[in-house]
């Protein structure tokens, strides 16, 4: 069965090649071909999963080496795959959710003239993401890492006729390049330290390596994770990336790409466990980001950007858990999987709402849609209950375990981290209840679609709807069926994972696991989580459910205004990075002209001036030469007499 591992990557990669190189002759069937290749990869993944279940817990890691990529003396880079419990978890998530989103896209992109190319990009993304999680060494992982960045750039900017989409794609690409530098530097340090970048030899040599070196490697890996997973300080691209088609938001920015950083840290757990300072940095990044994203999500009226803030916050929970070490690795991945179900479902639900509302994204112009879109309402509602941690649903099981692990850190640090995680749960309940109330409850606040000539439309077909009132209706079955499947995952996945600690036992051989001992006790933490959930829901209902919602957002407090501008993250980047870079460039130019060129030009001028003065001694007159010879002789005689006298 291990010979099938390469086919996991090959199937969507072949699909991308066929769709992107096949030309217009495939326009009519390209979407079906793309979906077929994604489904084939999922089928192979299921077969490999079934085979893995038939093996013993310690005999589930298999390798497949294809060829030697760079075979030179002292440097061996292989194209080889490693399939274990961790990578298998990602394979099933990527291909399963990816196939559902392909099916959804058949209906969502029905009127797009470039639909074939869109499905080609989706296949390319699946291939790159699978390569990332299946690689058995960091160099091959880096290839997949960069492939994911390329595919996300193409998908975010797919509607390039919109300047905002083109700008968002470039922003995502550039911000991710900063993080990618961290991964490349980490790989260089690994090779100079260990002589290899394969997972096994690197992790096996950790014990004999200095803590300073391991800390440097781990911090560079953290920088890479911050870029891909939109964590502070490299989080600014995620909100803008919502300019891409909604299936892109669901696939890349909810279920797969943004989880690559969590995978990288968890896979590199042996390095982080030996570098406690780097682990602390991971915990701090996760804690800050989960509050940052939650606060931003509270103030967004754009339904997709509100969900983007939520994604940032939930990934913060995962990074926080990964930073806790063996007591948190399993729960980070468990929340990653449950989040893949309910957040993908929420994004697809948002796309369904937009589909029935003339592509309107402002929630203040929705209202009362539960009557017109019952399937969307139910599936979105189940995803909402899952993400806020409603008892019994998937998010409850995974998020509650992360909060327990945070408290189990112990000491003052444990109380701070646990408090931050509880506060994040309360804010999550608030902003997600706000989304539900503004979208599906209250009075309808619909307005005519904007002029397509004045405001470029997100969807080509929408240009025929300009000036018309929305006529909300349920989406076609190709869109609702994936939403229903994801809703089932949102409800049942967490509970299934928690039966007899099934998920813990599944991942423990790869990630290791330690039971934490939270000071409050698991029951008290669960009760506290439910209480803060109810507080968040209650506050949202008081503010948005008991009184009419204005179509135009009020000015709000200073915090609200800052959150609408993403807590001034772009302003900070402009002042610190853009203007700072400009001042640094001007300073370097000044130093170059004044110091570097000044020394060179000054030396040249001094030599020229000295040679000009010396040249005057060679005037061609014999009397001048005689005088100089007489003077030299007199000096030599005087020096000789002086030396004898001494």
N, C-alpha and C positions, 0 to 999 in steps of 0.2 A: 504493500500500500504506500510505502514511503516514496515510491517512484511517481506517485500522483501529485506530490507536493508542488512541483514546478508547474503543473497544469493549472493550479489555483491562480497563478500569476499569468500564465500564458493565455488562458481563455479570454479575460477582458482585454489583455494587451492585443491579441489578435482582433478582437472586436473593434478596438480603437483604430488599428491599422486599416481594417476593411472599410470602416465608416468614413474615416478622414481621407483615405486615398481612393475610394471607390467612385467618387464623383456623383453627379446628379442622378445617374441611373438608379441609385439606391435611395432616393428621396422618399419614395412611397413605402418602402419596407425597412428603412434604416432604423426606425424606433423599435420595431419588433426584433431586428437582428441584435441591437444593443441590449435589449432586455433578455434575449435568449442567451447571449454570452455571459451576462451577469448571473442569470439563473443556473447556467452550467457550472460556473465557479462555485455557487452555493451548493449545488448537488454534490460536487467533488468534496467540498468541505464537510458536508453531512456524512459522506461515506468514510472519510478519514476520521471523523469524530466517533462514528460507530466502531471503527477498528480500534481507536484509542481506548474506548471504554472496555474493550475486551482484553486489554493488557493490565498488568499490575500497576499500582500507583507509582512505583519507582522505575517502571520500564516503559514509560509513555513518551520519552523524548526520542525522536528519530531525526536523522540527518539525511540530506540528499545533496551530494556534491556534483555539480554539473561540469565545471571546467575551471582551470586556473586562469584567472583574468590577467594578472601581471606576474608571471613567473621569472623573477630575476634573483640573483644571489643576495641574500639578506632581506629580501622583500617579497613576500608571497601573499597575493590577494586572490582569494577564491570566490567564485560565484557558487555559494552553498547555502542551503536552507536548513533551518532548525524548527521543527514542529514539536511543541510541548503544550502543556495545559494553558500557559499564558497566551502563546501565539494562537492556539486553537480558539480560545475565547474571542480574540479579536477577529479571527477569520470568519467565524459564524456571525459576529455582529456586523462586520463590514459587508459581507456578501448577502446576508439575510436582509438587513435593513436597506442595503444598496439595491437589491432586487425589487423590494417594495417601492422604493422611490423611483426606480426606472418605470415600474407599472404606473405609478401616479403621474409621472411626467408625460406618459402617452396622452392623457387627457389634458393636462395643464398646458402643454406646449403644442396642442393640436393645431393652432392657427399660425404657428411660427414658421416662416419660410426656411429657416436654418435648423430645423429640428434634427435632421440627420447629424449635423455637426455637433449639436448639443449632446446627443447620445454618445457620439464618439469621445467627447471630452469626459463624460461621465465614466465611460469604460476606461479611459486613460487614468482617471483618478483612482478607480478601484484597483487597477494593476499596480500603480505606484504605492498605494496604501498597503496592499498585500505584500509587496516586496519589502516595505519598511518593517512590518511585523514578523515576517518569515526569515529575514536575513540572520545568518549565524555569526556575523561580524559587523563591527561598527562602520566599516567602509562601505559595505553593500547596503547597510541601513541608511547611510548618508545618500546613496543614489536614490533610494525610495523617498527619502526625506525631501530631496530637491525635486523629485518628480511630483510629489504632492503639492509642493509650492507652485510649480509650473501649472499643474492642472487647476489649482484654485484660482490662479491669476486668469486663466482662460475662461473659467466658469463665472467668476465674479464680474468680469468685464464682458460677458457674452452679449449683452445689449449695449454694444459700444456706441450706438447712436445717441445714448444718454451720456452727456459729459460727466455726470455724477458717477455713473457706473465705471467709466474709463478711469476716472480719478481714484475711485475706491480700489480698483484692481491694482493700480500702480502703488497705492499706499500699502495695501496688504503685501505686495511683493517686496517693497523696500523694507518695511518693518521686519518681515520674516528674514530678510537677508542679514539683519543685525543678529538675530538669534542663530542663524545658520553659521555665522562666524564662530560662535561659541562651540558648536558641535565640531567644526573643522579643527579648531585649536585643541579641543579635548582629544580628538583622534591623533593629532600630532604628538601630544604629550604622552598618550598611551604607547605609541610606537617607539618613541625615544626611551621610554621607561621600561616597557615590557618586551619590546621587539616584535610585537604582534598587536592586532586589534580584534582578534577573534574572542567571542564571549568567554569560552571556557578557560583558555590560558590567562586572560586578563583577570577574571574573577579568582582564579586559583592563585595568582601571584599577589593578591591584595595584602595578605598578612605580612609579607616581607617588605612592603613599600612604606616610605615615610608618609606620615599623616599630611604634611604640607603638600606633597605631590598629589595625593588622593583628593585633598581639599580643592586644589586647583582644577583637577579633572572634573570633580563633582560640580563646582560652581560654573564651569563652562557648559556642562550638560544642563544645568538649571537655566542658564541663559538661553540655550536652544529651546528648552521646554517652554519658557516664557513667551518666545516668539510664536511657536506653533499653537500653543494653547491659550493665547491672548491673556496672559497674566501680567500684572503690574511688574515692570514698567513698560512692557511691550504690548499693551492691550488696546491701543488706540485704533487698530485696523478693523476690529470685529464689528462694531456698529456700522461703519461705512460699508462693510461687505454685504450688508442686507440689500444693497442695490442689485445684486444678482437675482436670477429667478428663484422663486421660493423653494423648488426642489433642491437647489444648490445649498440654500440655507439649512435645509433639513439634513442633507447628506454630509456636507463638509463642516458646517458650523454648529452642528448639534450632536451628531452621532459618531463621527469618525475623525476628521482631520484635527479638530481641537483637542482630541483625546490622545494625540500622538505624544505630547509632552508627558502625560501621565504614564503612558507605556514606557517611554525612555527612562524615566526616573525609577519605575518599578523594575524594569529589566536590569537596570544598573544598581539594584539595591545593595549588592555586596560592596560597591564603591562607596555609596552614601553611608552605609552602616559603619564603615571604617573612617568616616570623615564627619564627626559630630557637628562641627561648625557649619558645614555645608547643609547638613540636615536641618539645623536651626534656621538657616536661610530659606530652605524650602518651606518650612512651617510658616515663617513670617510672610513669605510671598502668598501662600495659599490663604492665610487668615485675612490679609489686607485685601486681596482680590475678591474674596467672597462677600465682603462688606461693600467694596467699591462697586461691583456689578449689581448688587442688590439695590443700592441707593440709586444708581443710574436707572435701573428698571422701574423704579417707583414714579419717575417723572416723564417717561416717554409716552407720547400719544400715538406714535407709529407702532402698530401691533408687532411688527417684525423686530423693531429695535428694542421694544420692551422685552421680547423673548431673547434677543441678543444679550442684553444685560443679565438676564436670568442665566443664560449659558455661561457667561463669564463667572458668575457667582457659583454655579454648581461645579464648574471645573475647579474653582478655588477650593471647594470642599474636597475634591479628589486630590489636589496637590497637597492640601493640609494633611490628609490621611497618609499620603505617600511619604510625607516628611516625618511621620511618627515612627517609621521603621517597621519592624515585623508585626507590631500590634495594629498597623494601619494599612499595609500593602493590599491585603485581601479585600478589605472594605473599600479601598479606593477603586479597585477594579470592579467590585460588585456594584458600587454606585455608578460607575462608568457604564456598565451594561444596562442597568435599569434606566439611567438617564437617556441612553440611546433610544429606548422604547418611547418613553413619555415625551421627551423633547422633540424627537422626530415627528411624533404624532401631533404635538402642538404646532410645529411649524407647518406641517401639511394641513392642519385645520385652519391655520391662518391663511394659507394659500387658497383653501376652499372658500373662506369668507371673502377674500379679495376677488375670487372668480365670480362670485355672485353679487359683488358690490362695485362693478366697473373699475376694478383694480384700486379702489380706495384703500389706503392704509391707516388713515386717521381714525382711531377708535371713537373719538368724539362725534364722528359722523356715522356711527353704527346705531346700535340700540335695538332691542327686541328681536334679534335674529333667531332666537331659539324656535320661534313659531314657523319660520320659513326654511330653516336648515336643520331639521331634527337630528340627522345622522352626524353632521358636523358638530352640533351642540353636544350630543352624548359622548362622542369620542374625544372631543376637546375637553369636555368636563371631566372625563376619567383621567386624562393626562394632567389636568389641573389638580385634581385630588391627589394624584400620585406625586407630583412635584412638591406640593406643600407638606407632604408627609402624613396624609390622612391614614389613621390606623388601619392596617390590613393591606394597603396597597403597596406597590413596589417601592416607592420612594420612602415610605415609612421604615421598611426593613433596612435599607441601605444607609440612609442618612442618619437614622438613630444609632447605628453601629459606629459611624464616624464621630458623632457627638460623644458616645461612650469612650471611644479610643482617645479623643481629645482630653477628656477629664482624666483618663487613666495615665496620661503623661506624668501626672504627679506634681506636687509642690505648687508654687505660685504660677508657674508656666502652665500647668494643667488647668488651673482655675481660669486663667485668662483665655486659653484656647477654647475651653469648654463654653465659657461665657460668650465668646465671639461666635462660636458655632450656633449657640442657642439664639443669639440676637439675629444672626443671619436667617435662621428658620422663621422667626417672627416676621422679618421684612419680606421674606419669600412669600409667606401667606398673605401679606398685605398687597404686594404688587400683582400677584397672580389673581387674587380676588378682584382687584381693580380691573384687570384685563377681562375677566369673566363678566363683571357687571356692566362695563362700558360696551362690550360687544353683544352680549346675548340677552341682557335684561334692560328694563326701563323702557321709555318711549323711543320710538324710532326718530332718528335725527338725520335722515338721509338728505343729501343735497345733490344737485345735478353734477354730472361728471365734468371736469374742467375741459377747456378748449384744447383739443389735441395739438393744434398748431402752436399754442402758447406754452404748453407744458408737455414735453416729450413723454409719450406713454411707455409704461413698462412692458406692455404686451401689444404687439402690432394690431391685433384684432380690436383693441379698445379704441382705436382712433375713430371707429364708426359709432361709438357710444357717446361722443362728446356732446354735452348739453342735455343728456337724457338723465332722468331719475333712475336710480338703481332698481332692478327688479330681482331682489334676492331669491335664490332658488337653490335647491340641493345640487351638488356636483355630480358628474357622471360616475358610473360604477368603477371605472378605472381609477378614479381618485378616491372614492369612498372605501373601496375594498382594502387598500393598504392602511387607511386610517383605522378601520375596524380591527385588522390584525395587530397593529401597533397598540391599540387600546387594550386588547387582551394581554399583551406583554406588560403594559402599564399596570394592570390590575394584579396579575398572577405571578410575574417573574420573581419578584422579591420574596414572596412567600415560598415558592418552590426552592429558591436558593437557600432559604433558611431552615428547611426541614432537615433535622439532624446535622446541621452545619454542613450541608452538602457542598456549598460553594467554597467554604473554608477548606474542607478536605480535598476538594478538586485542585485548588491552587497551592496549597501548602508545600508540596514537594518542590515547587519552583520558586515561590516567593518567601518561604518560611513563614511561620506564624507563632505569635505569643499571645496568650490571653492577658488582657489588661484588667486592672483592678480599680475601677473608678471609685473615688471616695464616697460618692453619693449612693452608689448601688444602681444596678441597671434599671430596677423598677422606678426609682425616684427620677432618674434621667428621662425615662420614657414619659412619665407623668409631666415633667417639666416641659418636654417637647410638645406634648399635646396642649398644655396650657398656653405656651407662647404662640402656638398655631391658632388657637381660638382668639387670642388677643389680636393677632394680625388680621384675621378674617373679620373680627368685630369692628376694628378701626376702619377697615376698607368699606364695610357696609355702612357705617355711620356717615362716611364722607361721600360715598358714591351711590349708595343704594336707597337712601331715604329722601333724597332731594333731586330735582332735575339737574342734569349735567349740561353745562353750557357748551355750545358748539365750539366757541373760541375759548381757549384755555386762559384762565385768569393769570395775572402776573405772578402770583405765588411768592413764597419767602425767598430769601437769598439762597438757601440750600436747594430749593426747588429749581430756581433759575440756574444755579451751578450744575445741578444734575441734568437738566435739559441740554446743557453744553458738555455732557460727559465729564462732569467735575473738572472742567477746564483742562482736560488732558491735552487737547490740541494746542491750547494757548501755552501750556507748559512746554510742550515739545517745540513750539515755534520760538519761544523766548530762549530756552536752554540749548536746543539743538540747532535750529535754523539760524537764529541770530548769533548764538554762540559760535556756530560753525563759520558764519560770515566774519565775526571779529577775529576768530583764530586764523582764518585765511588771510585777512588783511595784515595781521601781526606777522604771519610767516612771510608774506610778501615784503613787508617792511624790513624784517630781519635779513631776508635774502638780498634785498637791494642795498641796505645800509651796512650790514656786517659782512656777509659772505662776499657779495660783489665789491663791497668797500675794501676789504682786505686784498682781494685780487687786484682790483684797479689801483689801489694805493701802492701795492708792491711794484706793480708795473710802472707807475709814475715815479716812484723813488729810484728805481733802477735807471729809468730814462733820464731823470734829472742828474743822478750821479755820473752817468756816462757822459752827459753833456758837459759837466764841469771838468771831468778828467780829460775830455777831448781838447779843452783849451790849453792843456799843458803841452800838447803836441802841435806847436805853432810853426815849425819849420825853420826857426832861427837858431844858428849855431851858438850864439852868445847865450841864449836861454838854456840850451842843453849844458853848456860849460858851467853856468852858474849853478844848475841843479846838481851836476856832478861834484862841484866844489862843496856845495852844502852837504851832500851826502857823505863826502869824505870827512868833512869837519865833524859831523855827528858821530861817525864811527871812531875817529881819534879820541873825541871827548869821552865816549862811552868806554873805550879801552883804558884810558887814564883813570877814569872814575873807578873801574873795577879793580885795578891794581892798588889804588889808594885804599880801598875797602879791605 
